[in-house]
Amino acid sequence: MEALLLQDLYKIYKEGDIETVALRDARLRVQSGEFVAITGRSGAGKSTLLHIIGGLTEPSAGRVVIDSTDIARLSERDLAAFRGERIGIVFQADNLIPFLTALENVILPLQFAKRKDATARARGLLEEVGLAERMRHTPAMLSGGERQRVAIAVALANEPKLLLADELTGELDSATADHVMELLTRLNQRHGLTLIIVTHNKAVAARARRQVRIADGQLFDNEAVHV
């Protein structure tokens, strides 16, 4: 089953008479349960691509089909609802609410979704990411790797089918980055979660089953495949 389809995707930024093409005729198919790494140099368009897939940035042209829904055609309200239900996103900066505990950060999206099992599910997620003993800690009391694990739990709260991660190990030391990637690999294998990560780190990309390179806004899908 196809989790993601990109067709003829363009993103053009305009500033006065100057046009910058961030994405050019990008095409990609990702099957359900795949673990894909998108690699490339800084400024190649990796984050722009991930933001478009996540419904955070509107493409200039083309289709972004997730679970048979072209999200580029959705209204702002419908897109927000779709994103909240189907897509989880983890950024390099953990984006946690600083005055809430780890548990409260994970509970919050569940409360917005009016889940009656919000507290129980949040506890279960934090246990799964190895933070059973740190639930009552605020972000300032956690290490960088622990904050990223909380952010992953937040992204998984509403049981998305697609998890996107943007340079999430960029500010972590290599040992902590390994722990975070082991967690994501386990989630992918154990729950069949479709996972797309953007990274310039070769060691992180090597954990994916498939690598897609982006250069000058174009995708190259046949250069590095991992089985």
C-alpha positions as CSV (number, residue, x, y, z in Angstrom):
1,M,0.0,0.0,0.0
2,E,1.3,3.4,-0.9
3,A,1.8,5.8,2.0
4,L,3.1,8.8,0.0
5,L,3.1,9.9,-3.6
6,L,4.8,13.1,-4.8
7,Q,4.1,14.0,-8.5
8,D,5.6,16.9,-10.4
9,L,6.3,18.8,-7.3
10,Y,7.7,22.4,-7.5
11,K,8.4,25.0,-4.8
12,I,9.4,28.5,-6.0
13,Y,10.1,31.4,-3.7
14,K,9.7,34.9,-5.1
15,E,11.4,38.0,-3.8
16,G,10.7,41.0,-6.1
17,D,11.9,39.9,-9.5
18,I,14.1,37.1,-8.2
19,E,12.8,33.5,-8.2
20,T,14.5,30.7,-6.3
21,V,13.5,27.2,-7.2
22,A,13.7,25.1,-4.0
23,L,12.1,22.0,-5.5
24,R,12.0,21.1,-9.2
25,D,9.8,18.3,-10.6
26,A,10.2,16.2,-7.5
27,R,8.7,12.7,-7.7
28,L,8.7,10.0,-5.0
29,R,6.7,7.0,-4.0
30,V,6.9,5.6,-0.4
31,Q,5.2,2.4,0.5
32,S,3.5,1.9,3.8
33,G,6.0,0.8,6.5
34,E,9.0,2.0,4.6
35,F,12.0,3.7,6.3
36,V,13.4,6.3,4.0
37,A,16.2,8.8,4.5
38,I,16.4,12.0,2.4
39,T,20.0,13.2,2.2
40,G,21.7,16.1,0.6
41,R,23.8,19.2,1.3
42,S,22.6,22.2,3.3
43,G,20.3,24.3,1.1
44,A,19.5,21.4,-1.2
45,G,15.8,21.5,-0.4
46,K,15.5,18.8,2.2
47,S,13.6,20.7,4.9
48,T,11.4,22.4,2.3
49,L,10.4,19.0,0.9
50,L,9.7,17.6,4.4
51,H,7.6,20.7,5.3
52,I,5.6,20.2,2.1
53,I,5.0,16.5,2.9
54,G,3.9,17.5,6.4
55,G,1.4,20.1,5.1
56,L,3.4,23.0,6.8
57,T,4.4,24.6,3.5
58,E,2.2,24.9,0.3
59,P,3.8,23.7,-2.9
60,S,3.9,26.0,-6.0
61,A,2.7,23.1,-8.2
62,G,2.3,19.3,-8.1
63,R,0.6,16.7,-5.9
64,V,1.3,15.5,-2.4
65,V,-0.9,12.4,-1.9
66,I,-0.9,10.7,1.6
67,D,-3.2,7.8,2.1
68,S,-5.0,8.6,-1.2
69,T,-5.6,12.2,-0.1
70,D,-4.0,15.0,-2.1
71,I,-3.2,17.4,0.8
72,A,-2.3,20.2,-1.5
73,R,-6.0,20.4,-2.4
74,L,-7.3,20.6,1.2
75,S,-8.6,23.7,2.8
76,E,-6.5,25.1,5.6
77,R,-9.0,23.7,8.2
78,D,-9.1,20.3,6.6
79,L,-5.4,20.2,6.3
80,A,-4.9,21.0,9.9
81,A,-7.3,18.2,10.9
82,F,-5.6,15.7,8.5
83,R,-2.1,16.6,9.8
84,G,-3.3,16.1,13.4
85,E,-4.7,12.7,12.6
86,R,-2.3,11.2,10.1
87,I,1.1,12.9,10.3
88,G,3.6,13.1,13.1
89,I,6.5,15.6,12.8
90,V,9.7,15.8,14.9
91,F,12.1,18.8,14.4
92,Q,15.7,19.3,15.2
93,A,14.5,21.7,18.0
94,D,12.3,19.6,20.1
95,N,9.5,22.3,20.3
96,L,8.3,21.1,23.7
97,I,6.3,23.5,25.9
98,P,8.9,24.5,28.6
99,F,6.6,24.9,31.5
100,L,4.8,21.5,31.0
101,T,6.2,18.2,32.2
102,A,7.1,15.4,29.7
103,L,3.8,13.8,30.5
104,E,1.8,17.0,30.1
105,N,3.5,17.7,26.7
106,V,2.4,14.3,25.4
107,I,-1.1,14.6,26.9
108,L,-1.8,17.9,25.2
109,P,-2.3,16.8,21.6
110,L,-4.4,13.9,22.9
111,Q,-6.6,16.4,24.8
112,F,-7.1,18.4,21.6
113,A,-8.2,15.2,19.9
114,K,-10.6,14.6,22.8
115,R,-9.1,11.2,23.6
116,K,-10.6,9.8,26.7
117,D,-7.5,7.6,27.3
118,A,-5.1,10.7,27.0
119,T,-3.3,10.1,30.3
120,A,-3.0,6.3,29.9
121,R,-1.8,6.6,26.3
122,A,0.7,9.4,27.2
123,R,2.2,7.2,30.0
124,G,2.4,4.2,27.6
125,L,4.3,6.2,25.0
126,L,6.8,7.6,27.5
127,E,7.4,4.1,28.8
128,E,7.9,2.9,25.2
129,V,10.6,5.6,24.5
130,G,12.3,4.8,27.8
131,L,11.2,7.7,30.0
132,A,9.0,6.0,32.5
133,E,11.1,7.5,35.3
134,R,11.2,11.0,33.8
135,M,7.5,11.8,33.1
136,R,7.2,14.5,35.8
137,H,10.3,16.3,34.6
138,T,10.1,19.6,32.6
139,P,12.2,19.9,29.4
140,A,14.9,21.9,31.3
141,M,15.4,18.9,33.6
142,L,16.0,16.5,30.7
143,S,19.0,15.8,28.5
144,G,18.9,16.6,24.7
145,G,18.3,13.0,23.9
146,E,15.5,12.7,26.4
147,R,13.8,15.8,25.1
148,Q,14.0,14.3,21.6
149,R,12.4,11.1,22.9
150,V,9.6,13.2,24.4
151,A,9.1,15.0,21.1
152,I,8.9,11.6,19.4
153,A,6.2,10.5,21.9
154,V,4.3,13.8,21.2
155,A,4.5,13.1,17.5
156,L,3.2,9.6,18.0
157,A,0.4,10.6,20.4
158,N,-2.5,10.4,17.9
159,E,-1.2,7.3,16.2
160,P,-0.1,8.8,12.9
161,K,0.5,6.5,9.9
162,L,3.5,8.7,8.8
163,L,6.3,10.1,10.9
164,L,8.5,12.8,9.6
165,A,11.8,13.8,11.2
166,D,13.9,16.8,10.3
167,E,17.6,16.6,11.3
168,L,16.4,15.4,14.7
169,T,19.9,14.2,15.7
170,G,21.7,17.4,14.5
171,E,22.3,18.7,18.0
172,L,23.0,15.4,19.7
173,D,26.3,13.7,20.4
174,S,26.9,10.4,18.5
175,A,26.0,8.1,21.3
176,T,22.7,9.9,22.0
177,A,21.9,10.1,18.3
178,D,22.4,6.3,18.1
179,H,19.9,5.8,20.9
180,V,17.3,8.0,19.2
181,M,17.8,6.2,15.9
182,E,17.5,2.8,17.6
183,L,14.2,3.9,19.0
184,L,12.9,5.1,15.6
185,T,14.1,1.9,13.9
186,R,12.3,-0.2,16.6
187,L,9.1,1.8,16.1
188,N,9.3,1.3,12.3
189,Q,9.9,-2.4,12.7
190,R,7.5,-3.1,15.6
191,H,4.5,-1.0,14.5
192,G,5.0,-0.7,10.8
193,L,5.2,3.0,11.0
194,T,6.1,4.8,7.8
195,L,9.2,6.8,8.6
196,I,10.8,9.6,6.5
197,I,13.9,11.3,7.9
198,V,15.8,14.3,6.5
199,T,19.5,14.2,7.4
200,H,23.0,15.1,6.3
201,N,24.5,12.6,8.6
202,K,25.7,9.5,6.7
203,A,25.5,7.2,9.8
204,V,21.9,8.2,10.5
205,A,21.0,7.7,6.8
206,A,22.6,4.3,6.8
207,R,19.9,3.0,9.3
208,A,17.2,3.6,6.7
209,R,16.2,0.8,4.3
210,R,16.2,3.3,1.4
211,Q,18.0,6.5,0.7
212,V,16.9,9.3,-1.6
213,R,19.3,12.1,-2.5
214,I,18.2,15.7,-3.1
215,A,20.4,18.1,-5.1
216,D,19.4,21.5,-6.5
217,G,15.8,20.7,-5.7
218,Q,15.7,17.4,-7.6
219,L,15.3,13.9,-6.2
220,F,17.5,11.0,-7.1
221,D,16.0,7.8,-5.9
222,N,18.3,5.1,-7.3
223,E,21.7,6.0,-6.0
224,A,21.8,4.3,-2.5
225,V,19.4,1.6,-1.6
226,H,19.7,-0.4,1.7
227,V,18.1,-3.8,2.2
